[in-house]
Amino acid sequence: MGILTDTFTLSNSTEIPKVGFGTWQVPDGKATYDAVRTALDVGYRHIDTAHGYGNEASVGRAVRDSGIAREDLFITSKLPADAKTHDLAATRRDESLTNLDLGWIDLYLVHAPWPWDRIATRHDQGNLDAWRALEEGYGDGTLKAIGISNFDVHDMENLLAHGDVAPVVNQIQYYVGFTEPVITSFAQEHGMLVEAYSPLATGDMLGNADVAAVAEAHGVSAAQVALRFCLQNGILPLPKAVGPEHIRDNAELDFELTADEMTTLNALADTAPSHYHNPTQG
């Protein structure tokens, strides 16, 4: 299955498949169940969800019904962004474990350093309190790896300075023309794998002429170029799709962009300037 079973190695030696299947904005129930089952049938072995998506139970049911050995799958979920006390974080962590009902979670992330209704505010102590609940799950083996999402340099420094376990992943908004170089460089320099959510800018970058030209040269789609771009930068992409054709196409990434093409793509201005941008990142 090529790239879908190739792995990155996290700083705690955990192997993580290089491409994940995202489920953000996929409704709970049949839509999530069918999308995940299709992705698993195509060959995806890394599924990304979150407590806040409200679809963990459907993800878990699809995984259980797939017949694939649990040890052969990698499941990521996320702690709600507003869980900024130890007790609330521990409760939400345990709810994720119950919702998924898969025995353990391979990677659990703090979804954001601030509640969604207070973006760009600082919650240093709250993040440390929440992180302690994740460290406890890591210690007892119910969480095989722990990390963060949407954290800027300040918030990463806070955990690195005061936590007992360093985050192994920072999942951020990342796509061609919006690669968050300051955050990306800091995370990588401190042993974190960077994961790209919305690597297609929810489709908003797919009409870019420069990306389309590269795609035409390889006989692939702009989406495939965008995902391959992430991989060749050492970034783990999390494409989301619900239609079987798009799910399959996003998995066909066994081609190579040339060095010149990567230089061109890395130099592009924002390929989706009208797309929502996290104001704490850039």
SULRA-V759119 format. One line per field, one symbol per residue. ss: DSSP state (H for helix, E for strand, - for the rest). A space follows every 10 residues. Layout:
# SULRA-V759119
ss->???
This chain:
# SULRA-V759119
ss->-HHH--EEE- ----EEE-EE EE-------H HHHHHHHHHH HH---EEE-- HHH--HHHHH HHHHH----H HH-EEEEEE- -----HHHHH HHHHHHHHHH ----E-EEEE -----HHH-- ---HHHHHHH HHHHHHHHHH --E--EEEE- --HHHHHHHH HH------EE EEE-E--E-- HHHHHHHHH- --EEEEE--- HHH-----HH HHHHHHHH-- -HHHHHHHHH HH---EEEEE ---HHHHHH- --------HH HHHHHHH--- ---------- --
